[in-house]
């Protein structure tokens, strides 16, 4: 027992220094490993924390970009709404301008129609006045005829009264002669009876005849005287009877003449009544014409009122346009202020939108200028304006779509970058979580192994060495877990607990194990720890390489994001420069628009004044022309009135409206263009009347006597001087004109010769009377 005890103590005394050296070496190795692990943990923690901070920074930047993008989207939506409102305002203004233009065109058309109606009314009034003048002349002529007929009637009545008195006297004489004839007849009868009685007495008493022979002779003488007286009385009675018969015939003729004159007077009265009826109808027509003239004047006044209202509407449109220009200037100022506040990634969109609006403003100014030119020149059509507006709308839509596509592309790129960064962050977090879970699992296994080592430490030194090695592995796993989990305090606490457990285990093992067993166990433990450390070092190197790759990828992504940020900054600077340039361009465009608007107003005012002056000049010219027409009509009426007085009752001369028509037979021989002597007399009468009228016609009336030659439709026979009726009609008209110039002294600039041939007949019948009517020379006083 003593020998064995001594042997054990010697062994114990000789083994203790080696054990201490081994433990010291192990501790040094452990401290070296701990130092390495601490450095690696610090580096990894700094790397991971830097990555997380960079990821947080990138996330914050992405959030800022997303918020800026949302703000720009809202601003873009607001600007789009504002652009839509401005577009709708512009469309409304264009619609209003189109409506006003249509109203102007309608009013202009109404004015033209009213002018045409007024001219037609004036023409009708002129025709009515001519008809009135003709009817008045007819009335005067009819009144003159009536007066002449009344004078003739009075003369006839006086003559009838004289004839009645003569007839009464003749009847008285005839009655006295008849009474004397009756007395003579009675006397003759008595004488016949006495003669018969005497003859009877003579035959009865022949004796007494002888005695009474002397008495019979006396009586025979007396009878012869009485018979001669009786015969004379009978002849006187026969003469009185013949005279009475002649007086009765004359009285009958006078009665018939009186009846004829009475019928003529009744016809004249009928004509006078017809003339009065025609005058009444003419007065009614004249009243109607005056009423229509009043209506036309009322329409003219309404047209003037419409023109005034149109002028006021134009002024209101100019005021509305000025208000629109001021509101547009205010909106442009607000837009410039909003553009000045835009300093982020949507500056390019705002600049493009501002450019589009500036272009729209310039286009609007151009369209307004074009509209002004259209009002001044009336050459641009509504289809071109609508095509230009459609083109501008298409360009605005294309610009809006391009900007929206750019915004969507930037949004998609940012979203893709954010998703990539988020995926990488999630992958890094998942890797860290997996590493932490693996370390926790390794720590759990180490703790389990430590518990198993504690249970087996009492059995053998090898178990103690295994426990030591497992403890070291647990400590290393704990260090790795602490390095991966970035929890140093927990690692320290766990390490302290492990050290305490190790000390307790060592204490328990020191009590139970021998030094050799402990050394062997420690050596085995160290070998195992070294093997595990090598494995862990390899894994750590692999993880470090993986983390380095991830860090490089993150750095490349950060470089890409930095490049995007630099690009955004450059675009922002360029957008600011472009915004300033567009602001100056907008100011210049507004100045040009204001100048163009001012020029347009001045041009419109000048055009309006010119149109008003032209309208006044046209009205004055119309009044002058109307006065000239009235004067010419008056002189024409006077001229034709005198012609009617001189030529109206001649055969072969007739009046048709405002023309005097001479039959060709009156002026020319058949088939000839040489005036006959009778024709020269007629033309001389016309020229004399015309020379009397020329002196009183004002010089401002440009009058002319038009001589028109007409023939019938029968062709000329033989090879005469004239080829056809047209040449004959022209030659006859020219012959009349030349005769009025040379011998009669009518100015040649007041004469016009026209030949119409057979192409303007007045009677289309195929009869000699119709052809005689068509062969004529017409004289008409008219204007040039």
Beta strands, then each sheet from edge to edge (+ up, - down):
strand 1: 653-656
strand 2: 659-663
strand 3: 703-710
strand 4: 751-757
strand 5: 776-783
sheet 1: 1+ 2- 5+ 3- 4-
end
